[in-house]
């Protein structure tokens, strides 16, 4: 009975954000990606950057990380991160302000008033026992007045060994959030999950775990309210740029 009551209040509080908000934005590009994003929570745009552009940005990341050592956040899994990288890279700044990508994000968020955006530069290296980028399976947000869209570019080729991005497809949808939490006996405020829980949810709820094996320059757009992680590395390293977008005027990004 308690689970039913909790689910009822969750639906009552969040139904508007999931189902009644509409957008009048007309996309000039990426219409099929927008539809895929709505349906699965994730979409991939191939060859957004060239190999040469990726190599140039990797050089800029290495140089900036060396200069800004005191500003780099390093996790126990050797995930090196610097927010506000658009200040140090012209190409990154162009990516952050790409009108077509921003229009896609605004349409998906059903909100044409983007408050802030910034780019995170990241380099994660193999470490024995590391949890991967993002420190394991999680949701970025557990309340839904605003969604949590991100756009991430692989800057080097990513295979099964060097930390591919993984996403539990359709886990951003309200019905699957309810089923997921009921199955795993989770509260609606819980953000973190272990690998066995995700495998169980995938099997029981028939939600596919998408593992993004892709080339340098490929762009991944996803809804961070869905469950995701960077797969723990077996070897090598991974370089990425990730755009963070904010629509809540009360939510300030760290610069």
SULWO-V462089 format. One record per residue. N is the residue number from 0. SS is DSSP state (a for helix, b for strand, c for the rest). PSI is psi in degrees with one decimal (none if undefined). OMEGA is omega in degrees with one decimal (999 if undefined). Layout:
n: (N,N)
ss: (SS,SS)
psi: (PSI,PSI)
omega: (OMEGA,OMEGA)
This chain:
n: (0,1,2,3,4,5,6,7,8,9,10,11,12,13,14,15,16,17,18,19,20,21,22,23,24,25,26,27,28,29,30,31,32,33,34,35,36,37,38,39,40,41,42,43,44,45,46,47,48,49,50,51,52,53,54,55,56,57,58,59,60,61,62,63,64,65,66,67,68,69,70,71,72,73,74,75,76,77,78,79,80,81,82,83,84,85,86,87,88,89,90,91,92,93,94,95,96,97,98,99,100,101,102,103,104,105,106,107,108,109,110,111,112,113,114,115,116,117,118,119,120,121,122,123,124,125,126,127,128,129,130,131,132,133,134,135,136,137,138,139,140,141,142,143,144,145,146,147,148,149,150,151,152,153,154,155,156,157,158,159,160,161,162,163,164,165,166,167,168,169,170,171,172,173,174,175,176,177,178,179,180,181,182,183,184,185,186,187,188,189,190,191,192,193,194,195,196,197,198,199,200,201,202,203,204,205,206,207,208,209,210,211,212,213,214,215,216,217,218,219,220,221,222,223,224,225,226,227,228,229,230,231,232,233,234,235,236,237,238,239,240,241,242,243,244,245,246,247,248,249,250,251,252,253,254)
ss: (c,a,a,a,a,a,a,a,a,a,a,a,a,a,a,a,a,a,a,a,c,c,c,c,c,c,c,c,c,c,a,a,a,a,a,a,a,a,a,a,c,b,b,b,b,c,c,c,c,c,a,a,a,a,a,a,a,a,a,a,a,a,a,a,a,a,a,c,a,a,a,c,b,b,c,c,c,c,b,b,b,b,b,c,a,a,a,c,c,a,a,a,a,a,a,a,c,c,a,a,a,a,a,a,a,a,a,a,a,c,c,c,c,c,c,b,b,b,b,b,b,b,b,b,b,c,c,c,c,c,c,c,a,a,a,c,b,b,c,c,c,c,c,c,c,c,c,c,b,b,b,b,b,b,c,c,c,b,c,c,c,c,c,c,b,b,b,b,c,c,c,c,c,a,a,a,a,a,a,a,a,a,a,a,c,c,c,c,c,c,c,b,b,c,a,a,a,a,a,a,a,a,a,a,a,c,c,c,b,b,b,b,c,b,c,c,c,c,b,b,b,b,b,c,c,c,c,b,b,b,c,c,c,c,c,c,b,b,b,b,b,b,b,b,b,b,c,c,c,c,c,c,c,c,c)
psi: (-40.6,-42.0,-38.2,-43.5,-43.5,-43.6,-39.1,-46.6,-36.3,-44.9,-45.0,-39.4,-29.4,-4.0,-41.8,-40.4,-27.4,-33.2,-23.8,-16.8,136.1,160.2,137.4,4.9,130.8,117.2,136.1,-24.1,164.5,29.4,-39.7,-34.2,-37.3,-45.5,-40.7,-39.9,-43.4,-43.1,-43.5,-18.8,-1.6,146.9,155.1,131.1,114.6,145.9,40.6,-42.3,152.0,165.7,-40.7,-42.3,-40.2,-45.8,-38.7,-43.3,-36.8,-42.4,-42.0,-38.6,-48.1,-45.4,-44.2,-40.0,-34.2,-42.1,-38.5,41.5,-38.9,-10.3,-7.7,129.0,127.0,119.9,172.6,-22.2,14.9,38.5,106.8,126.0,142.8,118.4,150.8,28.6,-17.0,-18.7,-19.4,-1.3,118.0,-42.6,-38.3,-39.8,-39.5,-42.4,-46.5,-33.6,15.9,115.3,-40.5,-41.4,-43.0,-37.5,-38.2,-45.6,-45.8,-41.6,-42.9,-40.4,-9.4,45.3,118.2,8.5,78.7,126.5,-42.1,158.7,152.6,165.3,132.3,123.8,133.7,144.9,110.8,136.5,155.0,136.0,131.2,126.3,4.6,150.6,-3.7,175.6,134.7,-5.6,28.5,176.7,133.2,166.6,143.4,-26.0,140.7,4.4,155.3,25.0,-35.2,142.9,-172.8,68.2,144.0,155.9,119.9,129.6,129.9,128.5,-14.9,161.3,135.9,124.3,-167.7,-18.8,-36.0,40.4,50.1,148.8,137.8,142.9,132.9,99.7,140.8,8.3,-1.9,-10.6,143.5,-39.9,-35.4,-28.0,-43.2,-47.1,-42.9,-50.7,-36.1,-45.3,-45.8,1.4,49.2,147.6,162.0,-5.5,-6.9,135.3,-22.9,141.8,150.4,170.5,-36.6,-37.9,-41.1,-39.9,-41.3,-46.6,-40.2,-44.6,-48.8,-36.8,-1.7,48.1,121.7,135.4,110.9,122.9,115.9,93.5,118.7,172.4,162.6,131.2,-11.3,140.9,128.8,125.4,131.6,159.7,112.7,-4.0,-16.6,160.0,130.8,170.9,169.0,123.6,137.3,136.6,143.0,-30.2,167.8,-153.0,168.3,133.6,135.5,157.6,134.8,122.5,131.1,134.4,137.8,134.4,-13.1,117.2,-14.1,-8.1,107.0,130.5,147.1,120.5,none)
omega: (180.0,-179.8,179.5,179.8,179.1,178.8,179.1,-179.7,177.4,178.7,-178.3,-177.6,-168.1,-175.5,-178.8,-176.6,-178.2,-163.5,-173.6,179.1,-179.4,177.8,177.7,-179.5,176.5,-176.9,174.5,178.9,170.2,179.9,179.6,176.5,177.5,-179.8,178.6,177.9,178.2,-173.6,-172.5,-176.8,-176.6,175.2,-177.9,174.0,-175.8,170.5,177.6,171.2,170.3,176.5,-178.9,178.7,177.8,-179.7,178.9,-179.5,176.3,176.8,179.4,177.8,-179.6,-179.2,-178.3,178.0,178.3,-178.3,-174.3,-175.3,-175.8,-179.2,-176.0,173.5,-177.9,179.8,176.8,179.0,179.7,174.2,-177.4,-173.3,174.4,178.0,178.5,-175.7,177.5,178.1,-172.5,-175.1,179.8,-179.2,178.1,178.6,177.4,177.7,-178.7,-175.0,176.8,-175.0,-177.8,177.4,180.0,177.8,176.2,179.7,-179.8,179.2,179.1,179.7,-176.8,-176.2,-178.6,-179.0,176.0,-175.7,-175.5,170.0,176.7,-179.0,175.0,171.8,-176.1,174.3,177.4,-177.2,178.3,171.1,179.5,-179.5,179.8,-177.8,-179.5,-179.2,-178.7,173.9,176.0,-179.1,-177.8,165.3,177.2,-176.2,177.0,169.4,-159.8,175.3,174.0,177.2,-174.4,-177.3,176.9,174.8,-173.3,177.8,167.5,178.5,170.2,179.6,-177.2,178.7,-178.0,-174.8,-168.9,166.0,178.9,175.6,178.2,-176.1,174.5,-172.6,177.7,177.9,175.6,-175.9,-173.6,-178.7,-179.4,173.4,179.6,179.5,-179.1,-177.6,178.3,-179.4,-174.5,-179.2,-179.3,171.3,-177.7,177.5,-177.1,-176.1,-168.6,-176.5,178.0,-172.7,178.9,178.1,-179.5,177.1,178.4,179.9,178.8,-178.0,-174.3,-176.5,-179.8,176.1,-176.3,170.8,-179.0,177.2,-170.3,170.3,-172.7,-176.1,172.3,179.6,178.7,-173.8,177.8,174.1,-176.6,177.0,-175.6,171.5,172.8,-176.5,-175.7,175.2,162.7,-177.8,178.2,-177.0,172.3,178.4,171.5,-178.2,-179.8,174.9,178.0,164.1,178.2,175.0,174.6,-178.1,179.5,178.4,178.7,-178.1,179.5,-176.0,-175.2,178.0,175.1,178.8,999)
